Amino acid sequence: VGTPGYIPPETWETGRWHVRGDCFSLGVVMWYCWTGERLFAEEGSSAAAVAAATLCREVEVGELTPFSEHARNVVSGLLTKHPAQRMSSSQAQGSAWLSAAA
């Protein structure tokens, strides 16, 4: 299904991949690139521990203080737990942060 630390909550719950699952995974990758820290998995964590962290941990984007509010909003939107409420790739591309960079 994928690398445990990048699997979205809905996939842990249902075993199925949703279209916005990749958006969640992108949010995890962005977090790692910006902080150097794994968001839901620590070195040697079991898949069950990663699943529990992904399902239960609320991400605080305020921790990303060196980054602009627009950048934090994109990461927050991508890491939204429920796929119907999660930022889509089109929404991310059209965000104030990414559209300003274009």
C-alpha positions in Angstrom: 0.0 0.0 0.0 2.9 2.4 0.7 5.5 3.5 3.2 3.8 3.6 6.6 4.7 7.2 7.6 3.1 8.5 4.4 -0.1 6.5 4.2 -3.2 8.7 4.7 -5.7 8.1 7.5 -8.4 6.8 5.2 -6.1 4.2 3.8 -5.3 3.0 7.3 -9.0 2.8 8.1 -10.3 1.2 4.9 -7.3 -0.4 3.1 -8.2 1.7 0.1 -6.4 4.6 -1.5 -8.4 7.8 -2.1 -7.5 10.3 -4.8 -6.6 12.9 -2.2 -4.3 10.4 -0.4 -1.4 11.6 -2.5 -2.1 15.1 -1.3 -1.8 13.9 2.3 1.4 12.2 1.5 2.8 15.4 -0.1 2.0 17.2 3.1 4.0 14.6 5.0 6.9 15.0 2.6 6.8 18.8 2.9 6.9 18.5 6.7 9.9 16.2 6.5 11.7 18.5 4.0 11.1 21.6 6.2 11.8 20.0 9.6 13.9 16.9 9.0 11.5 15.1 11.3 9.2 12.3 10.6 5.7 13.4 11.3 4.0 10.1 12.2 6.9 7.6 12.4 10.0 7.4 14.4 12.9 5.2 13.4 12.0 1.6 14.1 8.3 2.3 14.7 5.9 -0.6 14.0 3.3 -0.2 11.3 0.6 -0.3 14.1 2.3 2.6 15.9 2.5 4.6 12.7 -1.2 3.9 11.9 -2.2 5.0 15.4 -0.2 8.2 15.2 -1.5 9.0 11.7 -5.1 8.5 12.9 -4.9 10.3 16.2 -2.2 12.9 16.1 -3.3 16.4 15.2 -0.7 18.3 13.3 0.2 21.8 14.6 1.5 23.8 11.6 2.4 26.6 14.0 5.5 24.5 14.6 6.6 25.6 11.2 7.3 29.2 12.3 10.1 30.0 9.9 7.7 29.6 7.0 5.0 32.0 5.8 1.4 31.8 6.8 0.5 30.9 3.2 3.0 28.0 3.2 1.7 26.8 6.6 -1.9 26.9 5.2 -0.9 24.7 2.3 0.7 22.1 4.6 -2.2 22.3 7.0 -4.7 21.8 4.1 -2.8 18.8 2.8 -2.6 17.2 6.2 -6.3 17.4 6.9 -7.5 14.0 8.2 -10.7 13.7 6.2 -10.2 13.4 2.5 -13.3 15.4 1.5 -12.0 18.3 3.5 -8.4 17.9 2.4 -6.8 20.4 0.0 -6.7 19.0 -3.5 -3.7 19.3 -5.8 -5.6 22.0 -7.8 -6.3 24.0 -4.6 -2.6 23.7 -3.5 -1.5 24.9 -6.9 -3.9 27.9 -6.7 -2.9 28.8 -3.2 -1.5 32.2 -2.4 1.8 30.5 -1.5 2.3 28.6 -4.7 0.7 31.0 -7.1 3.0 33.8 -5.8 6.0 31.6 -6.6 5.0 31.1 -10.2 
